[in-house]
Amino acid sequence: MSSDPAPKLKLTDSEWRQRLRPEEYHVLREAGTERPFTGEYTDTKTEGVYQCRACGTELFRSTEKFESHCGWPSFFDPADAQAVILRADDSLGMRRVEVVCANCHSHLGHVFEGEGYPTPTDQRYCINSISLTLVPANH
């Protein structure tokens, strides 16, 4: 039914549970959400690359991160459009667009448009910190 390409990295639920901490598993594999203003990267200004915490794929760069004051890290564009898949999400009684890692299909967050932020794309990729690993530029 889904037109998404198959994930390149495909693990069983048991394998994901061994690889991820319970709170990571909940967000990445069960499409959970961390509480606002609690994530480690919400206010981070460190230059670098944000990778998928589940599989290590490069997803976002610090150069696309901006202050949205929404409680989660926000980016105006992924590092590569092919790095993420956008899916319709009608849960919670509203229409949203879910963002998942193209490599492993882990849940990252949602993308919103037309909110008026002064960014080049007028998009806000609202991403859970727990879905990401920041690799600093001078690492």
N, C-alpha and C positions, 0 to 999 in steps of 0.2 A: 504494500500500500504506500509506503514511504518512498519518495524518489531520491532520498539521500544515498550517496555512494556508501558502500560497506566500509566500516572502519578498517584501517590498515592494521591497527593493534586491537585484537579481539581476545579478551580474557573472560573466563567464567566469573560469576559473582564471587565464588570462593577465592579465586586468584586475586580479584580486585580487593577483597577484604584482607588478604594477606599483605598486599602492597600498600594499602592506604590505612591511615588511622580512622577510627570510627566516624569522627566529625568530617574528615575529608570524604570518606565514602558516602556519607549522607548527602553532601552537596554535589559532589562530582558524579556519583552514580545513581542517586535517587532524586536529583533536581531540587535539593534543599536550598535554603538560603541562610547565610550567616546573619546575625543581628547587625543592624546598621551601626556604624561608628565603632565596631569591635575588631575589624580585620587589620592585620599587620601592615597592609599596603594602602590603606585609605588615604593617609596624608603623606606618604613617602614621596620624596623628591629625588631620590637616588637615580642617577643615570644608569640605564641598562636595558636588558631584555627580560620581558615577562614570559615565562614558559608555562605550559600546562603542567600542573603538579602531578597529574596522573601518568603522563607519558613523555614529558620533556620537549614537546613541540613548541617552537617559537610562535607566540600568539600576538603579543603587543610590545611596543617599545616605549620607553619613558618619554620620547619626543612627541608621542601622541596622547600622553596622559594630561588631564586637566582637572582643575578644581571645580567640582560641580556641587559640593556641599550636600550630597545626597546620602552620604554614609557608607558608600562603597567606592572603590577605585573606578574612575571613569576615563575612558579613552574615546577619541573621536574617530578612530579608524584602526583596524587590525594591522599588524606588520605586513601581512600578505592576505589578500581577500580569500585565497584558497585555504588558509589556515583554519578558518571557521566555517561552520554551517549555520544558516539562519533558518529556524523552524517556527511555524505558527504555534502559539501557545494560548489556548483558550481557558486555561485553568483559572481558578479564583474568580470566576465570573467576569473576566475582562479579556480583551484581545491584546496579547503582547507578542513580541518576537524573541524567542529563546536563542541564545548563542551557545553552540557546542563546539568542542574541538573536532576538527575534521579528521584527525588521525585516530582518535580513540572514542569519539562520540561522548565524551564526558561533558556534563553541564557546567557552563561557566557563568552564566547570568542572562541578561536581556539587553536588547538594544532598543533605544527610543529615538524618535525623530521629531523635528519641529518644535523643540522646547525653547529655542531662542538663545542657546549658548553661543558665544562668539567663537565658534570653531569652524574650520574649513568645510566640514561635511554636514553640519547641523545634526549630527548624530551623537548619542551618548551610549557607548557600550558600558553598561553598568555591570561590573564583574565582581564576583566574590573573591576576596583576597585568598581564601583557603583553596581556591581553584588554581592559583598561580604560584610560581616560584620566581623570584627576582634574581637574575644573574647580573650583578653590578658590572658596569662597563670596564672598570680597571681591575677586573677579577682575573 
